[in-house]
């Protein structure tokens, strides 16, 4: 099986002191890049187990969608359709963050 070194990433999860002592994985064809965060199945994971990058990504996405909602309102779209757009497009990603944070606190 061939490994694509441009697509393959390595992330060491845990204390920073642990990851700084580990050697980088190398082959004759190249080495695997070490990253501190990456996206897997729509979830942004951090090496320090924080939600910061995931919350930042979802917030950024929601902000873009809210701007589009504002543009729809300026264009004169009826209130019922604006509410439908909000419930269908903007609210679901934000609700996933809220439910994830509540589940992690329980």
C-alpha positions in Angstrom: 0.0 0.0 0.0 1.4 3.4 -1.0 1.3 6.2 1.6 0.6 9.8 0.4 3.0 12.0 2.4 1.1 15.1 1.3 -2.2 13.9 2.8 -1.0 11.9 5.8 -0.7 13.8 9.1 0.5 12.8 12.6 -0.9 14.3 15.8 0.4 13.4 19.3 -2.4 14.0 21.8 -1.3 14.9 25.3 1.1 17.1 27.1 3.4 19.3 25.0 6.5 18.0 26.7 5.6 14.4 25.5 5.2 15.4 21.9 8.4 17.4 21.7 10.5 14.4 22.7 9.1 12.0 20.1 11.0 11.7 16.8 9.3 12.5 13.5 8.1 9.5 11.4 10.4 9.2 8.3 10.6 6.9 5.3 13.0 6.9 2.4 10.2 8.7 0.3 9.6 11.4 2.8 8.4 12.2 6.3 4.9 12.6 7.9 4.0 16.1 8.9 3.2 16.6 12.6 0.2 18.9 13.3 -1.4 20.3 16.4 -5.0 20.1 15.1 -6.9 18.6 12.2 -10.5 18.0 11.0 -11.8 14.4 11.2 -15.4 13.6 10.2 -16.5 17.3 10.7 -14.9 17.6 14.1 -11.9 19.7 14.7 -9.5 17.9 17.1 -6.7 19.6 19.1 -3.6 17.9 20.5 -4.4 19.4 23.9 -8.0 18.0 24.0 -9.6 21.5 23.9 -12.7 22.5 21.9 -11.1 25.8 20.9 -10.5 25.1 17.2 -13.9 23.3 16.7 -15.9 26.1 18.4 -13.9 28.7 16.3 -14.7 26.9 13.0 -18.4 26.4 13.8 -18.7 30.0 15.0 -17.0 31.2 11.8 -19.4 29.2 9.7 -22.4 30.4 11.6 -21.3 34.0 11.2 -21.2 33.6 7.4 -24.7 32.1 7.4 -26.0 34.9 9.6 -24.7 37.4 7.1 -26.6 35.6 4.4 -29.7 35.8 6.5 -29.2 39.5 6.9 -28.9 39.8 3.1 -32.1 37.9 2.7 -33.9 40.2 5.1 -32.6 43.3 3.2 -33.9 41.7 0.0 -37.4 41.6 1.5 -37.8 37.9 2.1 -40.9 37.2 4.3 -40.4 36.6 8.0 -41.7 33.0 7.8 -39.1 32.1 5.2 -36.3 33.9 7.2 -37.3 31.8 10.2 -37.3 28.6 8.2 -33.8 29.5 6.8 -32.6 30.1 10.4 -34.0 26.8 11.7 -32.8 24.8 8.8 -29.3 26.3 8.1 -28.0 28.3 11.0 -29.3 26.6 14.1 -28.2 22.9 13.6 -24.4 23.5 13.7 -24.8 25.7 16.8 -27.0 23.2 18.5 -24.4 20.5 18.0 -21.8 22.6 19.8 -24.2 23.3 22.7 -25.1 19.6 23.1 -21.5 18.6 22.9 -20.5 21.1 25.6 -23.4 20.0 27.8 -22.6 16.3 27.4 -18.9 16.9 28.3 -19.9 18.8 31.5 -22.2 16.0 32.6 
